[in-house]
């Protein structure tokens, strides 16, 4: 479901209550890890961009919480991503309880490092 929120705080206020704490925690991890990125709403979800280019994003969808823009990082962590659906660059969690926030933070750090090495 695409949000019409104009900023991330409004987006978070509009997600189902049972997901709100997890998404707030996810936001704090993204902000802390993706330093120098602009936080915005694009594609109807919270996005983090550097120089106008998408670095990563997340969304509360009807059936899951999704992380987008994870690219090659997904392959490096695929074996650790248990209990969720994993695509090419997307990770989908059916519930907040299925989310491993420490793993998500490690993946984001790895993504930032890979971008800086490029």
SEKOLMAR-103869 format. One record per residue: x, y, z of N, C-alpha, C in turn. Coordinates in pm, whole numbers, plus 50000, padded with zeros to 5 digits. Layout:
<nodes>
XYZXYZXYZ;...
</nodes>
This chain:
<nodes>
500844988350000500005000050000500885012450000;500655020949903501485032849888500995043849980;501895049550056501565060150150501545073650079;500715082450127500675096150077501395105650173;502115100150270502835108350370503845117450302;504045129250360504995138850303506355138150370;506435131450486507725129650553507685116550631;508845112450680508955099350744508175098750876;508165109450952507395109451077505915107151050;505385113450948503985111550911503755097350860;504695092350784504615078550735504495068850853;505395070350952505405061351067504125062451149;503565074451158502315076351232501155069051164;501265066551035500205060150960500305045050947;501375039050996501505024450983500715017651095;500335005151076499604998051183500384998351314;499655000251421500275001751553501194990051589;500824977951549501634966251585502984966151514;503164974651413504434975651341505214988451373;504564997851435505135011251452506475011151526;506565004051638507825003951714508964997951631;508674987251559509714980951476510164990451367;509234997651305509605006951198510345019151252;510005023551372510755034451434512185029951464;512315017751511513665012351537514435011051407;513785006351304514395005151172514865018851122;514025028851138514395042451097515645047151171;515705044851301516865049451378518145042451331;518035029751293519195022451241519625028451107;518675031151019518995036950889519665050650906;519095059150991519645072551012521065071751069;521275063051167522585061851231523625055851137;523225046651053524165039450967524415046550834;523395052650780523495059050648523765074050663;524805077250738525185091150762525445098250628;525015110550621525215118250499524135116050395;523195107150425522085104850332520915113950367;520195117850265518985125750283517835115950309;517085118550415515895110550444514715117350377;513945109750300512815115450229511765104750205;510645108850154509625099550108509695099649956;509865087949899509855086249755509255072549727;508605070949618507935058349587506925054649697;506465064549775505495062149882506075055450004;507415056150022508035049650138509275057650182;509755055250305510975061850351512175057350266;512895067150215514075064550132515255072450187;516425067150163517665073650204518525074950080;518805087550044519515090349919520785098149946;521755095649861523005103249863523185108949724;523345122149717523475129149588522345125449492;521145124349546519975121249465519815106749427;520775098249464520735084049429520285075749549;519335066749524518815058249631519905049249687;520035049249819520965040249887520165028449944;519085031350014518255020850073516905026750112;515925017950131514605022350174513905010850246;512795014150310511985003950375510525007850364;509654997950384508235000750371507404990850453;506254995650497505264987050559504264983750450;504294971450403503374966850299502214959450365;501234955750288500044949250344500394936450421;501244928050363501554915150424502914914350492;503744924750479505094923850534505754937450549;506904937350615507794948950624508944945750529;509224954950439510224952250336511384962050342;512574956750312513784964850296514134964250148;514354975850088514664976649946516044982649924;516584979949806517864985749768519064978849831;518874966549876519964959649945520964953249848;520574951849721521494947549616522344935449650;523634936649625524584925649642524734921249787;524384929949880524484926550022523604914450054;522464913449987521544902250010522264888949991;523024887749885523714875049859524714871649969;525424881550019526424878950123525794874450255;524554878350278523894875250405522724865450391;522514859950273521344851450246521184840150348;522274833650387522184822350482521724826750621;521994839250656521574844450786520144849750784;519604851950667518264857550653517214846450659;517054841050778516084830250797514744836250842;513684829350810512364833850855511814845650778;512374848350659511864859350578511974855550430;511344863350347511394861150203512464870250146;513344864550064514464872250011514424871949859;514464883749798514534884949653515924889349612;516044894749492517354899349443517944910349530;517154920249563517654931249644516664935549750;515664927149773514584930249866514494919449974;514214923650095514044914450206512674917350267;511834907050283510484908750332510274900750461;509854907750565509584901550695508084901150717;507544889550751506094888150773505634895250900;506524896550998506144902851125507344910051184;507104919751271508204926551338509074916851420;508464906551473509204896851555510234889051473;510024888251344510954880951256512194889151220;512194901951256513284910851216514474909551310;515654907651252516904907251327517584920851305;517364930051398517844943751381519364944651379;520024935951453521494935951451521994931851312;521364921951253521724917651118521444928651016;520314935151029519964946150938521024957050946;521434960551066522454970951081523784966551020;524164954051040525414949050979525334949650827;524184946050772524024946450626524114960750574;523494970150645523564984150602525004989350609;525714985750717527114989850729527944984050615;527684971550580528384965050470528064972350338;526814975850320526414983050198527134996450189;527215003750299527895016750300529375014850269;529985004850330531405002150307531654998650159;530794990250103530944986249962530824998349870;529945007649904529765019749822531005028849831;531595029249950532765037949967534025031849903;534035018549888535155011849824535095012649672;533915015549621533705015549475534395027249407;
</nodes>
